[in-house]
Amino acid sequence: MSIREEYWGVPYQIIDGRQTYFDIYEEKWQTELKVNDNVGNALRLKIRERLPDDPPSQYWGWLETDSDYYEMIQPVRLFFDMCFTYGVKAEEDKGRGRAVNLHVELWPE
């Protein structure tokens, strides 16, 4: 199964010399709906699982079992972990999905 790579996010701040993005969703309207200030500011992003040769990444997302897109994408592991009441490992152990370290970049034009 092919995993979706196109998402939308809002530029937030530069951390460790890299632009970070928040409010990352599958559709542009979802990102813009999150906060009124996002309207017109959503950027198209390319997101995929981080490979061993990629630079380190703080982005994490959830890939639900049998799903073709990442959910709960966060630019900081702590923020991602907060999405799970009983912890990520508990959900992984139940076979519901897995945490994925993600590579995030602007969509190539």
RODO-2510 file (C-alpha; in nm, 4 decimals, decimal comma):
residues 109
     n   res          X          Y          Z
     1     m     0,0000     0,0000     0,0000
     2     s     0,1275     0,3432    -0,0903
     3     i     0,1329     0,6019     0,1895
     4     r     0,0099     0,9519     0,1101
     5     e     0,2917     1,2118     0,0899
     6     e     0,0967     1,5361     0,0347
     7     y    -0,0121     1,7312     0,3435
     8     w    -0,0697     2,0933     0,4452
     9     g     0,0808     2,2844     0,7369
    10     v     0,1466     2,6327     0,8702
    11     p     0,4989     2,7671     0,9209
    12     y     0,5628     2,8248     1,2882
    13     q     0,9169     2,9006     1,3954
    14     i     1,2741     2,8053     1,3211
    15     i     1,4144     2,5413     1,5562
    16     d     1,7780     2,4293     1,5230
    17     g     1,8033     2,6187     1,1942
    18     r     1,5010     2,4460     1,0394
    19     q     1,1540     2,5803     0,9669
    20     t     0,8887     2,3965     1,1675
    21     y     0,5247     2,3474     1,0744
    22     f     0,2145     2,3069     1,2902
    23     d    -0,1483     2,2220     1,2188
    24     i    -0,0499     1,9542     0,9662
    25     y    -0,3453     1,7806     0,8009
    26     e    -0,4290     1,5883     0,4835
    27     e    -0,6366     1,8682     0,3339
    28     k    -0,5678     2,2414     0,3064
    29     w    -0,9114     2,3360     0,4414
    30     q    -0,8450     2,1320     0,7584
    31     t    -0,5269     2,3294     0,8262
    32     e    -0,6969     2,6622     0,7566
    33     l    -0,9986     2,5702     0,9711
    34     k    -0,7807     2,4993     1,2749
    35     v    -0,7097     2,8692     1,3429
    36     n    -0,8422     3,1780     1,1625
    37     d    -0,4864     3,3092     1,1221
    38     n    -0,4061     3,0039     0,9088
    39     v    -0,6330     3,1106     0,6201
    40     g    -0,4111     3,1760     0,3215
    41     n    -0,0983     3,0704     0,5114
    42     a    -0,1131     2,6927     0,4606
    43     l     0,1820     2,5477     0,2734
    44     r     0,1896     2,2225     0,0778
    45     l     0,4255     1,9744     0,2438
    46     k     0,5840     1,6463     0,1400
    47     i     0,5934     1,4011     0,4291
    48     r     0,7348     1,0502     0,4331
    49     e     0,8936     0,8074     0,6760
    50     r     1,2441     0,9164     0,7704
    51     l     1,5165     0,7007     0,6152
    52     p     1,8497     0,6205     0,7844
    53     d     2,0361     0,8545     0,5448
    54     d     1,8021     1,1506     0,6114
    55     p     1,9011     1,4240     0,8558
    56     p     1,7612     1,3821     1,2098
    57     s     1,3957     1,4778     1,2448
    58     q     1,1852     1,5694     1,5463
    59     y     0,8588     1,5108     1,3530
    60     w     0,6460     1,2151     1,4560
    61     g     0,3170     1,0839     1,3259
    62     w     0,0865     0,7884     1,3713
    63     l     0,0264     0,5330     1,0962
    64     e    -0,2864     0,3390     1,1824
    65     t    -0,2895    -0,0261     1,0808
    66     d    -0,4146    -0,0590     0,7192
    67     s    -0,4170     0,3203     0,6723
    68     d    -0,2585     0,5093     0,3831
    69     y    -0,1909     0,8402     0,5610
    70     y    -0,0177     0,9731     0,8736
    71     e    -0,2197     1,1256     1,1567
    72     m    -0,1388     1,3402     1,4608
    73     i     0,1773     1,4784     1,2975
    74     q     0,3723     1,6837     1,5501
    75     p     0,7071     1,8670     1,5244
    76     v     0,8122     1,7583     1,8751
    77     r     0,8038     1,4040     2,0174
    78     l     0,6576     1,5258     2,3483
    79     f     0,3586     1,6806     2,1671
    80     f     0,3066     1,3561     1,9751
    81     d     0,3238     1,1438     2,2911
    82     m     0,0569     1,3618     2,4532
    83     c    -0,1946     1,2380     2,1918
    84     f    -0,2050     0,8966     2,3611
    85     t    -0,3692     0,8649     2,7015
    86     y    -0,1986     0,5348     2,7851
    87     g     0,1135     0,5933     2,5773
    88     v     0,2205     0,5088     2,2241
    89     k     0,3557     0,1670     2,3197
    90     a     0,0175     0,0559     2,4583
    91     e    -0,1475     0,1350     2,1235
    92     e     0,1323    -0,0327     1,9273
    93     d     0,1098    -0,3428     2,1492
    94     k    -0,2640    -0,3641     2,0699
    95     g    -0,1802    -0,3643     1,6971
    96     r    -0,3620    -0,0368     1,6290
    97     g    -0,0726     0,1198     1,4409
    98     r     0,2793     0,2512     1,4902
    99     a     0,4686     0,5697     1,5638
   100     v     0,6685     0,6921     1,2646
   101     n     0,9623     0,9327     1,2624
   102     l     0,8886     1,1596     0,9654
   103     h     1,0849     1,3583     0,7102
   104     v     0,9046     1,6871     0,6340
   105     e     0,9861     1,9322     0,3560
   106     l     0,8095     2,1824     0,1328
   107     w     0,6379     2,0201    -0,1634
   108     p     0,8632     2,0537    -0,4691
   109     e     0,7085     2,2983    -0,7144
***
